[in-house]
Amino acid sequence: MGEEQESVRQRIDELREQIRRYDHHYYVLDDPLVPDAEYDRQLAELVALEARYPELITADSPTQRVAGAPASGFVEVEHVVPMRSLGNAFSEAEVADFDRRARERLGVASITYVAEPKLDGLAISLLYEDGVLVRAATRGDGERGEAVTHNVRTLRTVPLRLAGTPPARLEVRGEVVMGHAGFEALNARLRAQGGKTFANPRNAAAGSLRQLDPAVAAQRPLEFFGYGVGLVEGGVLPPSQSETLAWLSELGLRVNPLWRQVEGVDGCLAYQHEIGERRDALPYEIDGVVYKVDRRDWQETLGYVARAPRWAIAHKFPAREELTRLLDVEFQVGRTGALTPVARLEPVAVSGVTVSNATLHNMDEVRRKDVRIGDSVVVRRAGDVIPEVVGVVIERRPADAREITLPDHCPVCGSSVEQVEGEAVARCSGGLYCPAQRKEAIRHFASRRALDIEGLGERLIDQLVARGWVHDVADLYRLDAVALGALERMGERSAQNLVAALEASKQTTLARFLFALGIREVGEATARALANHFGSLDALIEASGDLERLQQVDDVGPVVAAHLHAFFAEPHNRDVIARLRTAGVVWLEGPPAPRETLPLTGQTWVLTGTLESMSRDQAKARLEALGAKVAGSVSKKTTCVVAGRDAGSKLDKAQTLGVEVIDEAELITRMQALE
Ligand code: 9MJ
């Protein structure tokens, strides 16, 4: 026993030491050392050991306080009512246990809960006196946090003065988050400035609130959502969580609209499934849902255990980040020859899916993150995006870790690899000689938004290129069902279907055709603008020698103009186009469509707020291609306002003037119907 206890003591010391370091990096430096899942495992191990050997618990163990220590540089403030954290449930059984215990304590058969998304940001307490914001503080250790008032004041979603009839003093609790779009834009900006980027939106939100300069914080796209109340003085706290949320809305605070009243554990779990389905589509990160006993008197009866309420629990989603080992790095060659370093990983489950490959983006990123082969790396998988390596646990680097080097020659065709000064991306110089580039070009040509050739998948393209049957996209139209039927995994029926799909793809539009050619930097919106402007391919080709003329097209700047010029100057490309036309690929051509005939001609649109699925410039280009004028301000003449996230004064004005307002989803539906 003595010996066993000694080794347990050592392990406990080790875990405490680690966790303290992790806490410091996470809470004070906003720069976590390990993913949350790894942290949770170590903390759980410590909790379990301390539960078995309670005599080894010390007052300074990280288990003995709510996580979070105030960072230096800010004034410490005391919360009038402590800010509790939440207990976690990682499975449905744990939720059922929570519900059963609560029912038993209350002596009731069923409980009505309020279910809310669990926003993954930073908990904040806002103190209002006579309706005026006087202080904003982080949670800190739950008793005392840091005053970040000057920074929180810059958030448009935090009212400086409450609406309605607020009580004399009110502490509002909620979460400050940074949306995905804002996070990506911020990291891109920091990267461009050569600065350090943030590992995830939550760290970015925390780091931004900790800025000493409010002018910097004001540039950061932060948003606040209220979900609770601490102190209420000179007023009455509503008798339930649902009424509290409604009250917060009336006071002018933003409350996440996805909250709902649910019945019992079944209602909770149904809600969790539904929100889980929507998780990837939300513009901000959530890491679970929260269930709260709705009735306030029942909450009071249940009370608190340690520092978490017995009346609420967080039901966590599987983590999006995990730790694994980087086994090797290979370079993939894309359509434009870009070499992408791809990490080969020891397989690891990330949010329910086994990941064994992840992108490292480009060599600049590899250097910035200082990733080496053999390292323990943090892999992140969010929604539909390709899994990526977001960081390294440097302290776990083995002695024999190897640096990642960019190859001199293309791993596919052996041509030299070139990197333009100042560009992050290195490219194979082989052009269409390189089978990898050829395959990607064919795949792009056949893709849904290009010529939409159904059934022409990656494996098939691999075979067609490997057999030398298809060198370029024009060769596709020489394939016949007999030859195709001889290919692997290709029945007679699929061969006939593919030939039919190829035949059908010949009827297209000029915009699709231009997009399908895969000219660098010519996406769908630009292709559409070019098609509208020039009206015919020959007119575009003729103009392509003149960079000035090209730049008269909306959406075309010097870079795109140069790519267009280079593309059409290349005899091989002209030859492919000629052969495609000979094969029967056709589209309706005519003089440039006069503006009057376009579906949105005569209309004036205004875009405001942040769009999630496209940039504002892209939306503008698409609307203009449909004939609309896109203006910067709202007036009586405005036809329609598109309100993205965080839409501000333009939205207010539209509402005042009675101008039609639609959201992004509706914009996309309408544009697609007209395009
Ligand atoms: C988050 N993070 O979204 C609570 N939370 O309630 C929600 N956090 C909470 N509620 C009591 N929706 C303590 C924390």
Residues whose N, C-alpha, C, O or C-beta is under 5 A from the ligand:
A	BS01	9MJ	R84 S85 L86 E116 P117 K118 L119 E175 Y227 V290
